[in-house]
Amino acid sequence: MTRGEGESVTLGDSDSLLFGDDDDAAELAPPRRLARADRRRDEHHQRRRQHRRRGRVFVLLAIVLVAAVAGFVVPRVVSYFQTADYSGNGSGSVSVLVHQGDSAAAIGTALFRAGVVKSATAFTDAASADSHSQNIQPGSYRLRKHMSGKNALQLMLDPSSRDAASDVIVTEGATVVDVEAQLEKVLGASQHDTIVTAIEKSAALGLPIDYRSGARGPGSSEGFLYPATYSLDAGATPADALQKMVTRFTAQDRSTGFTDAAKKLGITPYQALIVASIAQAEAKFAADLPKVARVILNRIKAGTPLQIDATSAYAAKLKGLDASKVIYADVKGPYNTYNHSGLPPTPIDNPGGVAMNAAVNPAKGNWLFYVNGDAAGHLFFTNSERAFTAAAAVCKKHHWGCG
Protein backbone atom coordinates (compact mmCIF):
# COMPACT_ATOMS: atom_id res chain seq x y z
CA MET A 1 0.00 0.00 0.00
CA THR A 2 1.32 3.44 -0.92
CA ARG A 3 0.62 6.77 0.68
CA GLY A 4 -1.26 9.12 -1.29
CA GLU A 5 -0.42 12.79 -1.63
CA GLY A 6 -1.74 14.98 1.01
CA GLU A 7 -1.54 12.38 3.73
CA SER A 8 0.70 13.36 6.52
CA VAL A 9 1.52 11.06 9.45
CA THR A 10 4.35 12.01 11.95
CA LEU A 11 6.50 9.66 13.88
CA GLY A 12 5.38 11.24 17.13
CA ASP A 13 1.85 10.60 16.36
CA SER A 14 2.68 7.12 15.42
CA ASP A 15 4.44 6.62 18.80
CA SER A 16 1.41 8.00 20.57
CA LEU A 17 -0.82 5.64 18.83
CA LEU A 18 1.37 2.75 19.52
CA PHE A 19 2.30 3.45 23.17
CA GLY A 20 -0.13 6.03 24.33
CA ASP A 21 0.70 9.10 26.55
CA ASP A 22 3.50 8.89 29.16
CA ASP A 23 1.13 9.66 32.08
CA ASP A 24 -1.25 7.05 30.93
CA ALA A 25 1.58 4.60 30.68
CA ALA A 26 2.61 5.31 34.23
CA GLU A 27 -0.91 4.66 35.43
CA LEU A 28 -1.21 1.49 33.53
CA ALA A 29 2.28 0.12 34.33
CA PRO A 30 2.28 -2.52 37.07
CA PRO A 31 4.12 -1.63 40.41
CA ARG A 32 7.82 -2.29 40.37
CA ARG A 33 8.76 -5.34 42.47
CA LEU A 34 11.65 -4.78 44.97
CA ALA A 35 14.62 -7.00 44.82
CA ARG A 36 15.10 -9.39 47.78
CA ALA A 37 18.21 -7.48 48.97
CA ASP A 38 16.27 -4.21 49.05
CA ARG A 39 13.53 -5.77 51.14
CA ARG A 40 16.05 -7.07 53.64
CA ARG A 41 17.70 -3.67 53.89
CA ASP A 42 14.40 -1.94 54.56
CA GLU A 43 13.45 -4.49 57.20
CA HIS A 44 16.85 -4.03 58.88
CA HIS A 45 16.44 -0.24 58.98
CA GLN A 46 12.96 -0.62 60.41
CA ARG A 47 14.20 -2.95 63.16
CA ARG A 48 17.03 -0.53 64.02
CA ARG A 49 14.53 2.33 64.34
CA GLN A 50 12.40 0.18 66.66
CA HIS A 51 15.46 -0.76 68.77
CA ARG A 52 16.49 2.88 69.08
CA ARG A 53 13.03 3.83 70.27
CA ARG A 54 13.03 1.00 72.80
CA GLY A 55 16.58 1.95 73.97
CA ARG A 56 15.54 5.55 74.61
CA VAL A 57 12.58 4.38 76.64
CA PHE A 58 14.80 1.98 78.64
CA VAL A 59 17.38 4.68 79.40
CA LEU A 60 14.64 7.04 80.52
CA LEU A 61 13.17 4.39 82.82
CA ALA A 62 16.67 3.57 84.17
CA ILE A 63 17.32 7.24 84.98
CA VAL A 64 14.03 7.50 86.81
CA LEU A 65 14.75 4.27 88.72
CA VAL A 66 18.30 5.32 89.69
CA ALA A 67 17.06 8.70 90.88
CA ALA A 68 14.41 7.03 93.01
CA VAL A 69 16.86 4.53 94.51
CA ALA A 70 19.47 7.25 95.17
CA GLY A 71 16.89 9.40 96.93
CA PHE A 72 16.06 6.48 99.20
CA VAL A 73 19.46 4.83 99.74
CA VAL A 74 22.03 7.65 99.73
CA PRO A 75 20.72 9.42 102.84
CA ARG A 76 20.78 6.10 104.67
CA VAL A 77 24.32 5.28 103.51
CA VAL A 78 25.57 8.72 104.55
CA SER A 79 23.82 8.32 107.87
CA TYR A 80 25.42 4.89 108.33
CA PHE A 81 28.97 6.15 107.83
CA GLN A 82 28.46 9.42 109.70
CA THR A 83 29.83 9.44 113.27
CA ALA A 84 27.07 9.10 115.82
CA ASP A 85 27.32 12.11 118.10
CA TYR A 86 25.20 14.16 120.45
CA SER A 87 25.05 17.94 120.24
CA GLY A 88 25.50 20.36 123.09
CA ASN A 89 26.82 20.12 126.64
CA GLY A 90 24.55 17.37 127.91
CA SER A 91 22.88 17.23 131.31
CA GLY A 92 23.00 15.45 134.62
CA SER A 93 26.21 14.14 136.19
CA VAL A 94 28.30 11.00 135.74
CA SER A 95 31.76 9.95 136.95
CA VAL A 96 34.27 8.39 134.53
CA LEU A 97 37.63 6.92 135.56
CA VAL A 98 40.68 7.29 133.31
CA HIS A 99 43.46 4.83 134.04
CA GLN A 100 47.20 5.40 133.67
CA GLY A 101 48.22 4.86 130.05
CA ASP A 102 44.67 4.89 128.64
CA SER A 103 44.56 5.77 124.94
CA ALA A 104 41.99 8.09 123.38
CA ALA A 105 40.12 5.00 122.16
CA ALA A 106 40.03 3.55 125.69
CA ILE A 107 38.78 6.85 127.12
CA GLY A 108 36.18 7.13 124.34
CA THR A 109 34.93 3.62 125.12
CA ALA A 110 34.64 4.46 128.82
CA LEU A 111 32.69 7.63 127.99
CA PHE A 112 30.36 5.71 125.66
CA ARG A 113 29.65 3.04 128.28
CA ALA A 114 28.88 5.74 130.84
CA GLY A 115 26.41 7.41 128.46
CA VAL A 116 28.48 10.57 128.10
CA VAL A 117 28.97 10.35 124.32
CA LYS A 118 26.86 8.69 121.64
CA SER A 119 29.84 6.74 120.26
CA ALA A 120 33.50 6.20 121.15
CA THR A 121 34.39 7.57 117.71
CA ALA A 122 32.75 10.91 118.54
CA PHE A 123 35.38 11.38 121.27
CA THR A 124 38.38 9.94 119.39
CA ASP A 125 37.65 12.19 116.39
CA ALA A 126 37.59 15.22 118.68
CA ALA A 127 40.78 14.08 120.44
CA SER A 128 42.68 13.53 117.19
CA ALA A 129 41.78 17.06 116.10
CA ASP A 130 43.06 18.64 119.32
CA SER A 131 46.67 18.11 120.43
CA HIS A 132 45.74 19.19 123.97
CA SER A 133 43.98 15.84 124.37
CA GLN A 134 47.39 14.39 125.25
CA ASN A 135 47.24 16.37 128.49
CA ILE A 136 44.42 14.28 129.93
CA GLN A 137 45.65 12.84 133.23
CA PRO A 138 44.56 9.60 134.90
CA GLY A 139 41.86 10.08 137.49
CA SER A 140 38.14 10.42 138.06
CA TYR A 141 36.26 13.00 135.95
CA ARG A 142 32.85 14.49 136.64
CA LEU A 143 31.05 14.82 133.29
CA ARG A 144 27.48 14.99 131.94
CA LYS A 145 25.38 12.57 129.93
CA HIS A 146 24.63 13.05 126.23
CA MET A 147 27.53 15.39 125.45
CA SER A 148 29.08 15.93 122.06
CA GLY A 149 32.51 14.38 121.69
CA LYS A 150 34.12 17.81 121.39
CA ASN A 151 32.42 19.19 124.50
CA ALA A 152 33.29 16.08 126.50
CA LEU A 153 36.95 16.55 125.56
CA GLN A 154 36.93 20.22 126.52
CA LEU A 155 35.40 19.45 129.92
CA MET A 156 38.02 16.76 130.59
CA LEU A 157 40.73 19.32 129.84
CA ASP A 158 39.23 21.62 132.47
CA PRO A 159 41.04 20.93 135.79
CA SER A 160 37.81 21.60 137.71
CA SER A 161 36.23 18.43 136.26
CA ARG A 162 38.90 16.16 137.69
CA ASP A 163 38.57 14.74 141.20
CA ALA A 164 42.07 14.81 142.73
CA ALA A 165 41.07 13.17 146.01
CA SER A 166 42.41 9.78 144.87
CA ASP A 167 45.66 11.11 143.43
CA VAL A 168 49.00 9.82 144.66
CA ILE A 169 51.60 12.30 143.44
CA VAL A 170 55.20 11.12 143.17
CA THR A 171 57.42 14.07 142.34
CA GLU A 172 60.88 13.81 140.79
CA GLY A 173 63.30 13.20 143.64
CA ALA A 174 60.61 11.95 146.06
CA THR A 175 61.82 9.24 148.45
CA VAL A 176 60.01 6.17 149.77
CA VAL A 177 59.23 8.26 152.88
CA ASP A 178 57.46 10.81 150.65
CA VAL A 179 55.58 8.08 148.78
CA GLU A 180 54.50 6.56 152.08
CA ALA A 181 53.01 9.91 153.12
CA GLN A 182 51.17 10.24 149.79
CA LEU A 183 49.65 6.78 150.12
CA GLU A 184 48.50 7.50 153.66
CA LYS A 185 46.85 10.70 152.47
CA VAL A 186 44.72 8.78 149.98
CA LEU A 187 44.27 5.42 151.69
CA GLY A 188 44.11 6.68 155.23
CA ALA A 189 46.42 6.60 158.26
CA SER A 190 44.95 3.24 159.26
CA GLN A 191 46.85 1.75 156.32
CA HIS A 192 50.24 2.90 157.64
CA ASP A 193 51.63 -0.51 158.59
CA THR A 194 50.36 -2.12 155.39
CA ILE A 195 51.95 0.64 153.33
CA VAL A 196 55.33 0.31 155.08
CA THR A 197 55.28 -3.48 154.64
CA ALA A 198 54.46 -3.18 150.94
CA ILE A 199 57.30 -0.68 150.40
CA GLU A 200 59.79 -2.90 152.22
CA LYS A 201 58.83 -6.04 150.30
CA SER A 202 60.51 -4.90 147.09
CA ALA A 203 60.82 -8.47 145.81
CA ALA A 204 57.01 -8.70 145.60
CA LEU A 205 56.75 -5.64 143.38
CA GLY A 206 58.12 -7.30 140.25
CA LEU A 207 61.24 -5.18 139.82
CA PRO A 208 62.91 -5.55 136.40
CA ILE A 209 65.25 -8.57 136.30
CA ASP A 210 68.02 -6.45 134.77
CA TYR A 211 68.50 -4.87 138.20
CA ARG A 212 69.19 -8.13 139.97
CA SER A 213 72.59 -9.11 141.29
CA GLY A 214 72.79 -12.85 140.71
CA ALA A 215 69.64 -14.46 142.10
CA ARG A 216 68.93 -11.52 144.39
CA GLY A 217 67.01 -8.44 143.46
CA PRO A 218 67.50 -4.92 144.85
CA GLY A 219 66.94 -4.74 148.57
CA SER A 220 64.90 -1.56 148.32
CA SER A 221 62.06 -0.26 146.17
CA GLU A 222 63.73 3.15 146.23
CA GLY A 223 64.41 4.36 142.70
CA PHE A 224 61.70 2.20 141.12
CA LEU A 225 58.64 4.26 142.17
CA TYR A 226 58.53 6.33 139.02
CA PRO A 227 57.51 10.00 139.37
CA ALA A 228 53.99 10.60 138.05
CA THR A 229 50.42 11.18 139.19
CA TYR A 230 48.61 7.95 140.01
CA SER A 231 44.85 7.86 140.48
CA LEU A 232 43.85 4.91 142.63
CA ASP A 233 40.74 2.91 141.89
CA ALA A 234 38.24 2.31 144.68
CA GLY A 235 39.46 -0.54 146.85
CA ALA A 236 43.08 -0.28 145.68
CA THR A 237 45.67 -1.62 148.12
CA PRO A 238 49.11 -0.14 148.87
CA ALA A 239 50.65 -2.98 146.86
CA ASP A 240 48.40 -2.13 143.91
CA ALA A 241 49.56 1.49 143.99
CA LEU A 242 53.25 0.59 144.27
CA GLN A 243 52.90 -1.93 141.44
CA LYS A 244 51.61 0.84 139.18
CA MET A 245 54.71 2.88 139.94
CA VAL A 246 57.07 0.00 139.23
CA THR A 247 55.23 -0.81 136.01
CA ARG A 248 55.63 2.80 134.91
CA PHE A 249 59.34 2.66 135.75
CA THR A 250 59.78 -0.51 133.70
CA ALA A 251 58.02 1.11 130.74
CA GLN A 252 60.35 4.11 131.01
CA ASP A 253 63.39 1.84 131.15
CA ARG A 254 62.33 -0.14 128.09
CA SER A 255 61.18 2.80 125.97
CA THR A 256 64.42 4.75 126.49
CA GLY A 257 66.89 1.87 126.41
CA PHE A 258 68.18 2.85 129.86
CA THR A 259 69.45 -0.64 130.71
CA ASP A 260 71.36 -1.08 127.45
CA ALA A 261 72.84 2.43 127.67
CA ALA A 262 74.13 1.70 131.19
CA LYS A 263 75.85 -1.46 130.01
CA LYS A 264 77.49 0.40 127.12
CA LEU A 265 78.77 2.92 129.65
CA GLY A 266 80.43 0.10 131.59
CA ILE A 267 78.17 0.15 134.66
CA THR A 268 75.19 -1.93 135.73
CA PRO A 269 71.64 -0.63 135.31
CA TYR A 270 71.30 -0.45 139.10
CA GLN A 271 74.48 1.60 139.43
CA ALA A 272 73.16 3.93 136.71
CA LEU A 273 69.90 4.30 138.64
CA ILE A 274 71.84 5.24 141.79
CA VAL A 275 73.82 7.85 139.82
CA ALA A 276 70.52 9.22 138.41
CA SER A 277 69.05 9.51 141.91
CA ILE A 278 72.08 11.46 143.20
CA ALA A 279 72.03 13.79 140.18
CA GLN A 280 68.30 14.33 140.71
CA ALA A 281 68.91 15.36 144.32
CA GLU A 282 71.90 17.60 143.58
CA ALA A 283 70.91 19.52 140.45
CA LYS A 284 68.02 21.97 140.19
CA PHE A 285 68.37 22.51 136.45
CA ALA A 286 68.29 19.93 133.67
CA ALA A 287 71.46 21.29 132.07
CA ASP A 288 73.43 20.42 135.22
CA LEU A 289 72.23 16.81 135.47
CA PRO A 290 74.65 15.22 132.95
CA LYS A 291 77.54 17.22 134.46
CA VAL A 292 76.80 15.94 137.97
CA ALA A 293 76.68 12.42 136.55
CA ARG A 294 80.12 12.97 135.01
CA VAL A 295 81.58 14.24 138.29
CA ILE A 296 80.29 11.14 140.09
CA LEU A 297 81.84 8.80 137.49
CA ASN A 298 85.11 10.77 137.45
CA ARG A 299 85.47 10.59 141.24
CA ILE A 300 84.70 6.87 141.30
CA LYS A 301 87.28 6.27 138.57
CA ALA A 302 89.83 8.33 140.51
CA GLY A 303 89.09 6.38 143.72
CA THR A 304 87.98 9.58 145.45
CA PRO A 305 85.05 9.51 147.90
CA LEU A 306 82.02 11.25 146.45
CA GLN A 307 81.56 13.51 149.49
CA ILE A 308 78.00 14.33 148.47
CA ASP A 309 75.71 15.83 151.09
CA ALA A 310 72.53 14.42 149.55
CA THR A 311 73.46 10.82 150.38
CA SER A 312 73.91 11.61 154.07
CA ALA A 313 70.71 13.67 154.03
CA TYR A 314 68.88 10.61 152.72
CA ALA A 315 70.19 8.47 155.56
CA ALA A 316 68.97 11.05 158.06
CA LYS A 317 65.53 11.12 156.44
CA LEU A 318 65.18 7.34 156.67
CA LYS A 319 65.84 7.64 160.40
CA GLY A 320 63.21 10.34 160.78
CA LEU A 321 65.77 13.07 161.44
CA ASP A 322 65.74 16.64 160.17
CA ALA A 323 68.39 16.51 157.44
CA SER A 324 69.06 20.24 157.75
CA LYS A 325 70.23 19.79 161.32
CA VAL A 326 72.74 16.95 160.89
CA ILE A 327 76.45 17.09 160.08
CA TYR A 328 76.69 15.13 156.86
CA ALA A 329 80.25 13.92 157.42
CA ASP A 330 79.22 12.46 160.80
CA VAL A 331 76.15 10.49 159.67
CA LYS A 332 76.70 6.81 160.38
CA GLY A 333 76.12 4.12 157.81
CA PRO A 334 76.86 3.27 154.15
CA TYR A 335 75.13 6.39 152.83
CA ASN A 336 77.86 8.58 154.25
CA THR A 337 79.91 9.20 151.10
CA TYR A 338 82.48 11.18 153.05
CA ASN A 339 83.59 8.07 154.88
CA HIS A 340 82.76 5.43 152.25
CA SER A 341 84.11 5.28 148.69
CA GLY A 342 81.96 4.47 145.71
CA LEU A 343 78.22 4.62 145.35
CA PRO A 344 75.74 4.24 148.22
CA PRO A 345 74.01 0.82 148.38
CA THR A 346 70.69 1.99 146.88
CA PRO A 347 69.23 4.98 145.03
CA ILE A 348 68.53 7.89 147.36
CA ASP A 349 65.27 8.94 145.68
CA ASN A 350 63.07 8.21 142.68
CA PRO A 351 64.56 10.01 139.66
CA GLY A 352 62.59 11.17 136.65
CA GLY A 353 63.26 10.44 133.01
CA VAL A 354 65.58 13.43 132.45
CA ALA A 355 67.85 12.44 135.32
CA MET A 356 67.87 8.80 134.17
CA ASN A 357 68.88 9.90 130.68
CA ALA A 358 71.65 12.09 132.11
CA ALA A 359 73.06 9.19 134.13
CA VAL A 360 73.65 7.05 131.04
CA ASN A 361 74.59 9.99 128.83
CA PRO A 362 76.94 11.99 131.06
CA ALA A 363 78.51 15.18 129.78
CA LYS A 364 82.11 15.12 128.62
CA GLY A 365 84.49 16.80 131.06
CA ASN A 366 87.21 16.25 133.65
CA TRP A 367 85.35 17.93 136.52
CA LEU A 368 85.78 16.59 140.05
CA PHE A 369 83.91 19.29 142.01
CA TYR A 370 80.74 21.35 141.84
CA VAL A 371 79.06 23.92 144.05
CA ASN A 372 76.17 26.40 143.80
CA GLY A 373 77.32 29.24 141.58
CA ASP A 374 74.40 31.64 142.12
CA ALA A 375 71.28 32.26 144.15
CA ALA A 376 69.11 30.33 141.68
CA GLY A 377 71.13 27.17 142.19
CA HIS A 378 73.01 26.82 138.91
CA LEU A 379 76.10 24.72 139.60
CA PHE A 380 79.72 25.73 139.09
CA PHE A 381 81.94 22.84 137.88
CA THR A 382 85.71 22.58 138.08
CA ASN A 383 88.53 20.04 138.26
CA SER A 384 90.58 22.33 140.52
CA GLU A 385 90.25 21.91 144.27
CA ARG A 386 91.51 25.46 144.76
CA ALA A 387 88.85 26.89 142.43
CA PHE A 388 86.24 24.79 144.20
CA THR A 389 87.28 26.06 147.64
CA ALA A 390 87.08 29.66 146.43
CA ALA A 391 83.66 29.13 144.85
CA ALA A 392 82.36 27.42 147.99
CA ALA A 393 83.46 30.44 150.05
CA VAL A 394 81.52 32.77 147.76
CA CYS A 395 78.48 30.49 148.02
CA LYS A 396 78.57 30.59 151.82
CA LYS A 397 79.10 34.34 151.86
CA HIS A 398 76.00 34.95 149.75
CA HIS A 399 73.92 32.23 151.44
CA TRP A 400 73.35 30.38 148.18
CA GLY A 401 72.76 27.08 149.92
CA CYS A 402 76.24 26.00 150.94
CA GLY A 403 76.71 24.66 154.50
C-alpha positions in Angstrom: 0.0 0.0 0.0 1.3 3.4 -0.9 0.6 6.8 0.7 -1.3 9.1 -1.3 -0.4 12.8 -1.6 -1.7 15.0 1.0 -1.5 12.4 3.7 0.7 13.4 6.5 1.5 11.1 9.5 4.3 12.0 12.0 6.5 9.7 13.9 5.4 11.2 17.1 1.8 10.6 16.4 2.7 7.1 15.4 4.4 6.6 18.8 1.4 8.0 20.6 -0.8 5.6 18.8 1.4 2.7 19.5 2.3 3.4 23.2 -0.1 6.0 24.3 0.7 9.1 26.5 3.5 8.9 29.2 1.1 9.7 32.1 -1.2 7.0 30.9 1.6 4.6 30.7 2.6 5.3 34.2 -0.9 4.7 35.4 -1.2 1.5 33.5 2.3 0.1 34.3 2.3 -2.5 37.1 4.1 -1.6 40.4 7.8 -2.3 40.4 8.8 -5.3 42.5 11.7 -4.8 45.0 14.6 -7.0 44.8 15.1 -9.4 47.8 18.2 -7.5 49.0 16.3 -4.2 49.1 13.5 -5.8 51.1 16.0 -7.1 53.6 17.7 -3.7 53.9 14.4 -1.9 54.6 13.4 -4.5 57.2 16.8 -4.0 58.9 16.4 -0.2 59.0 13.0 -0.6 60.4 14.2 -3.0 63.2 17.0 -0.5 64.0 14.5 2.3 64.3 12.4 0.2 66.7 15.5 -0.8 68.8 16.5 2.9 69.1 13.0 3.8 70.3 13.0 1.0 72.8 16.6 2.0 74.0 15.5 5.5 74.6 12.6 4.4 76.6 14.8 2.0 78.6 17.4 4.7 79.4 14.6 7.0 80.5 13.2 4.4 82.8 16.7 3.6 84.2 17.3 7.2 85.0 14.0 7.5 86.8 14.8 4.3 88.7 18.3 5.3 89.7 17.1 8.7 90.9 14.4 7.0 93.0 16.9 4.5 94.5 19.5 7.3 95.2 16.9 9.4 96.9 16.1 6.5 99.2 19.5 4.8 99.7 22.0 7.6 99.7 20.7 9.4 102.8 20.8 6.1 104.7 24.3 5.3 103.5 25.6 8.7 104.6 23.8 8.3 107.9 25.4 4.9 108.3 29.0 6.2 107.8 28.5 9.4 109.7 29.8 9.4 113.3 27.1 9.1 115.8 27.3 12.1 118.1 25.2 14.2 120.5 25.1 17.9 120.2 25.5 20.4 123.1 26.8 20.1 126.6 24.6 17.4 127.9 22.9 17.2 131.3 23.0 15.4 134.6 26.2 14.1 136.2 28.3 11.0 135.7 31.8 9.9 136.9 34.3 8.4 134.5 37.6 6.9 135.6 40.7 7.3 133.3 43.5 4.8 134.0 47.2 5.4 133.7 48.2 4.9 130.1 44.7 4.9 128.6 44.6 5.8 124.9 42.0 8.1 123.4 40.1 5.0 122.2 40.0 3.6 125.7 38.8 6.9 127.1 36.2 7.1 124.3 34.9 3.6 125.1 34.6 4.5 128.8 32.7 7.6 128.0 30.4 5.7 125.7 29.6 3.0 128.3 28.9 5.7 130.8 26.4 7.4 128.5 28.5 10.6 128.1 29.0 10.4 124.3 26.9 8.7 121.6 29.8 6.7 120.3 33.5 6.2 121.2 34.4 7.6 117.7 32.8 10.9 118.5 35.4 11.4 121.3 38.4 9.9 119.4 37.6 12.2 116.4 37.6 15.2 118.7 40.8 14.1 120.4 42.7 13.5 117.2 41.8 17.1 116.1 43.1 18.6 119.3 46.7 18.1 120.4 45.7 19.2 124.0 44.0 15.8 124.4 47.4 14.4 125.2 47.2 16.4 128.5 44.4 14.3 129.9 45.7 12.8 133.2 44.6 9.6 134.9 41.9 10.1 137.5 38.1 10.4 138.1 36.3 13.0 135.9 32.9 14.5 136.6 31.0 14.8 133.3 27.5 15.0 131.9 25.4 12.6 129.9 24.6 13.1 126.2 27.5 15.4 125.5 29.1 15.9 122.1 32.5 14.4 121.7 34.1 17.8 121.4 32.4 19.2 124.5 33.3 16.1 126.5 36.9 16.5 125.6 36.9 20.2 126.5 35.4 19.4 129.9 38.0 16.8 130.6 40.7 19.3 129.8 39.2 21.6 132.5 41.0 20.9 135.8 37.8 21.6 137.7 36.2 18.4 136.3 38.9 16.2 137.7 38.6 14.7 141.2 42.1 14.8 142.7 41.1 13.2 146.0 42.4 9.8 144.9 45.7 11.1 143.4 49.0 9.8 144.7 51.6 12.3 143.4 55.2 11.1 143.2 57.4 14.1 142.3 60.9 13.8 140.8 63.3 13.2 143.6 60.6 11.9 146.1 61.8 9.2 148.4 60.0 6.2 149.8 59.2 8.3 152.9 57.5 10.8 150.7 55.6 8.1 148.8 54.5 6.6 152.1 53.0 9.9 153.1 51.2 10.2 149.8 49.7 6.8 150.1 48.5 7.5 153.7 46.8 10.7 152.5 44.7 8.8 150.0 44.3 5.4 151.7 44.1 6.7 155.2 46.4 6.6 158.3 45.0 3.2 159.3 46.8 1.7 156.3 50.2 2.9 157.6 51.6 -0.5 158.6 50.4 -2.1 155.4 52.0 0.6 153.3 55.3 0.3 155.1 55.3 -3.5 154.6 54.5 -3.2 150.9 57.3 -0.7 150.4 59.8 -2.9 152.2 58.8 -6.0 150.3 60.5 -4.9 147.1 60.8 -8.5 145.8 57.0 -8.7 145.6 56.7 -5.6 143.4 58.1 -7.3 140.2 61.2 -5.2 139.8 62.9 -5.6 136.4 65.2 -8.6 136.3 68.0 -6.4 134.8 68.5 -4.9 138.2 69.2 -8.1 140.0 72.6 -9.1 141.3 72.8 -12.8 140.7 69.6 -14.5 142.1 68.9 -11.5 144.4 67.0 -8.4 143.5 67.5 -4.9 144.9 66.9 -4.7 148.6 64.9 -1.6 148.3 62.1 -0.3 146.2 63.7 3.1 146.2 64.4 4.4 142.7 61.7 2.2 141.1 58.6 4.3 142.2 58.5 6.3 139.0 57.5 10.0 139.4 54.0 10.6 138.1 50.4 11.2 139.2 48.6 7.9 140.0 44.8 7.9 140.5 43.9 4.9 142.6 40.7 2.9 141.9 38.2 2.3 144.7 39.5 -0.5 146.8 43.1 -0.3 145.7 45.7 -1.6 148.1 49.1 -0.1 148.9 50.7 -3.0 146.9 48.4 -2.1 143.9 49.6 1.5 144.0 53.3 0.6 144.3 52.9 -1.9 141.4 51.6 0.8 139.2 54.7 2.9 139.9 57.1 0.0 139.2 55.2 -0.8 136.0 55.6 2.8 134.9 59.3 2.7 135.7 59.8 -0.5 133.7 58.0 1.1 130.7 60.4 4.1 131.0 63.4 1.8 131.1 62.3 -0.1 128.1 61.2 2.8 126.0 64.4 4.8 126.5 66.9 1.9 126.4 68.2 2.8 129.9 69.4 -0.6 130.7 71.4 -1.1 127.4 72.8 2.4 127.7 74.1 1.7 131.2 75.9 -1.5 130.0 77.5 0.4 127.1 78.8 2.9 129.6 80.4 0.1 131.6 78.2 0.2 134.7 75.2 -1.9 135.7 71.6 -0.6 135.3 71.3 -0.5 139.1 74.5 1.6 139.4 73.2 3.9 136.7 69.9 4.3 138.6 71.8 5.2 141.8 73.8 7.8 139.8 70.5 9.2 138.4 69.1 9.5 141.9 72.1 11.5 143.2 72.0 13.8 140.2 68.3 14.3 140.7 68.9 15.4 144.3 71.9 17.6 143.6 70.9 19.5 140.5 68.0 22.0 140.2 68.4 22.5 136.5 68.3 19.9 133.7 71.5 21.3 132.1 73.4 20.4 135.2 72.2 16.8 135.5 74.7 15.2 132.9 77.5 17.2 134.5 76.8 15.9 138.0 76.7 12.4 136.5 80.1 13.0 135.0 81.6 14.2 138.3 80.3 11.1 140.1 81.8 8.8 137.5 85.1 10.8 137.4 85.5 10.6 141.2 84.7 6.9 141.3 87.3 6.3 138.6 89.8 8.3 140.5 89.1 6.4 143.7 88.0 9.6 145.4 85.0 9.5 147.9 82.0 11.2 146.5 81.6 13.5 149.5 78.0 14.3 148.5 75.7 15.8 151.1 72.5 14.4 149.5 73.5 10.8 150.4 73.9 11.6 154.1 70.7 13.7 154.0 68.9 10.6 152.7 70.2 8.5 155.6 69.0 11.0 158.1 65.5 11.1 156.4 65.2 7.3 156.7 65.8 7.6 160.4 63.2 10.3 160.8 65.8 13.1 161.4 65.7 16.6 160.2 68.4 16.5 157.4 69.1 20.2 157.7 70.2 19.8 161.3 72.7 17.0 160.9 76.4 17.1 160.1 76.7 15.1 156.9 80.2 13.9 157.4 79.2 12.5 160.8 76.2 10.5 159.7 76.7 6.8 160.4 76.1 4.1 157.8 76.9 3.3 154.1 75.1 6.4 152.8 77.9 8.6 154.3 79.9 9.2 151.1 82.5 11.2 153.1 83.6 8.1 154.9 82.8 5.4 152.2 84.1 5.3 148.7 82.0 4.5 145.7 78.2 4.6 145.4 75.7 4.2 148.2 74.0 0.8 148.4 70.7 2.0 146.9 69.2 5.0 145.0 68.5 7.9 147.4 65.3 8.9 145.7 63.1 8.2 142.7 64.6 10.0 139.7 62.6 11.2 136.6 63.3 10.4 133.0 65.6 13.4 132.4 67.8 12.4 135.3 67.9 8.8 134.2 68.9 9.9 130.7 71.6 12.1 132.1 73.1 9.2 134.1 73.7 7.0 131.0 74.6 10.0 128.8 76.9 12.0 131.1 78.5 15.2 129.8 82.1 15.1 128.6 84.5 16.8 131.1 87.2 16.3 133.7 85.4 17.9 136.5 85.8 16.6 140.0 83.9 19.3 142.0 80.7 21.3 141.8 79.1 23.9 144.1 76.2 26.4 143.8 77.3 29.2 141.6 74.4 31.6 142.1 71.3 32.3 144.1 69.1 30.3 141.7 71.1 27.2 142.2 73.0 26.8 138.9 76.1 24.7 139.6 79.7 25.7 139.1 81.9 22.8 137.9 85.7 22.6 138.1 88.5 20.0 138.3 90.6 22.3 140.5 90.2 21.9 144.3 91.5 25.5 144.8 88.9 26.9 142.4 86.2 24.8 144.2 87.3 26.1 147.6 87.1 29.7 146.4 83.7 29.1 144.8 82.4 27.4 148.0 83.5 30.4 150.1 81.5 32.8 147.8 78.5 30.5 148.0 78.6 30.6 151.8 79.1 34.3 151.9 76.0 35.0 149.7 73.9 32.2 151.4 73.3 30.4 148.2 72.8 27.1 149.9 76.2 26.0 150.9 76.7 24.7 154.5 
